[in-house]
Amino acid sequence: MHIKRTLLYLLIGIITGFGIKYTTGPSIKTFGTDHIPPSPMINSIRIPNTLSNDSAFMHVEQQMSRFMNRWELMGASVAIAKDGQVVYARGFGYSDAENEIPVEPYHLFRTASISKLITAAGIMKLVEEGVISLDDYVFGEEGILNYAPYDQYRDRNVERIQVIHLLNHSGGWTNRWGDPMFMPQVVARRLGKDLPVNDEDIITFMLARPLHFRPGTMSAYSNLGYAILGKVIETVSGETYESFINHNILYPIGVYDMRIGGSFLEERADLEVKYYEPENTPLVDDFMGFETQVPRSYGGNDIETLGAAGGWIGSATDILQFLLVIDGMPYPEDILTKESIEIMTTPVSVGFQPLGWRGANSRQWFRTGTLSGTSTLMVRRDDGISYVLLFNSNTWKGPMLATDIRQLMDRVISRVDEWPEYDLFQIASNSDIESLIANSIN
C-alpha cells in the first residue's frame, strides 16, 4: 500500500480505534460506542475524469455511449483495477440531466444490493472477532434478537434461523406474496399503524406469519434477511448499523464518502447523482403515507429502511476500493482473513448463494444491484481485473440488465492490449487536483 495512504489509514486508526472494541456482556460481546468519527473535512480520495485519458482505454467511450444510447441510460460511472491498482475511472453522461452536469468518478450513486456485500463483510468482521458465530441463532431465548418485538413469532421454526441462513438467503422466506421491504402500505395496515413503517415494523410483520420453508433447507433471495442482519449488527455492536460499518469496514480503508442514502430529491447528498426511470413508468403511492403519487425512485422506495439490504450510496471508485480489500488477492491487504473470504465465496451446497455476493465461481465473483433509477454491477475476475459500474437509470429489463453490462465490460476489457502500471489513487493523492475537482463540481 502506498506510503501516504498507509500513514493516513494509521492516523485514522489511532483516532477511531481502528478496529473493534468491545466489552463482555451477559451472553454476547458488545461493542463500545466511543468511536470518534473522522473530521468532516476528510473525504475519500476523489479521482476526476481528467486522470483517465490513457490511450489504452480510448475505445471505452465509444462502447459506453453505444450501450447507454441503446438502453436509454442517463449517466454512468466506471472504475477498473488491474492487480490491485486502479487504472481507469471515468464518468459518462449526466449526473443531473436538467442542468447538464456530467458524471465524474467521485459522484455518489445508490448501490442497491451491493449493500448486501457490505453487510456481509460487517458480519464476517464480527465473526473474526469472536463476537458472534455463523451458527448462532437469531431468534428465540438463545438467539441474538431475543427481546421485544422480535420475541413474538408465529412459527416455531423461526427459532432455527441461524446467522448463516440470513447471509445465504436460506432463512425461510420467499417473495411468494411480494417482497415485504417494498410493501409499506400492507405492513402498516396489518400492524394497525400509520405510515411510514420502519425495518422493525417489517420484521415484526413477517414474524407474525408462517415461514415458507424450514431454515437452511433451500435458498430464496431475501431482502428481509439482510434487514434482519442489520439489526444483528446493531444488537451486538451497540452502534447503529451505519456507524458500525463506517468504523470497522469503510473508514479503515480510506472510504469516507459512502453513507445510507435518502429517498427524496431534496435529501440528495452532496455529489449524489439524480435518478431517472424509463419514460412512461407509472407513479406509485408515497411510502410516507402522504396520499400522493410519486416516482418510485423518489418517494416510492424507502432507501433508509432498505439500509443493510440496499441503502448505501457511494462512488464507483469507493466501491472498487472496498472490492479490492475483500477479493482474496495479495494487493492491497484484505480487511478480512483468507478463511473468511473463502467462506463468503463458497456456497454451502448446490443451489445456495454465497455470502453477500450474488454469484461466485472459479472464474469470477460478482454482485449486482437494481432499484428504480439504479443499476449496478461489481465483478472480481480471476485474471486480476476487477471493476465497478454504476448507472443512475434502470431499464425494463430490471436485474437482467446485469448480463448485458457484463458482456459490455468483457468487450471493453478484451480490447486493452497493454495494461497501465500506474495507480490512479497514488496519482490523485500525490497531485494537486483539488482545483480540478472544485472546478468540475462548480
Summary of the structure (lengths in Angstrom):
residues: 442
radius of gyration: 21.2
end to end distance: 32.1
largest distance: 62.2
contacts: 1490
relative contact order: 0.19
helix: 39%
strand: 16%
